[in-house]
Amino acid sequence: MRRSRDGKRTSLFARPLTGGDLVSFNFYRLRSGESSSRPCEMRAEKVIAFVLGYVPDPPKT
């Protein structure tokens, strides 16, 4: 994940540990207070499924 210097855009690029497919999108924070997500060269449904199914790894101790 990468955030722009002004904090208005967050970019995510993810690839499964098993290789193969990937997910990439930009998330924008608009002046109106709303937000917008833009997939990068893929269907929006694929990005939505990834985000809704994401489970972070537990912290390492």
Protein Blocks (a to p, Z undefined) as FASTA:
>chain_A
ZZdfklpaccdddddfkgmiaddddddddfkopacdddehiafklmmmmmmmpccddddZ
Z
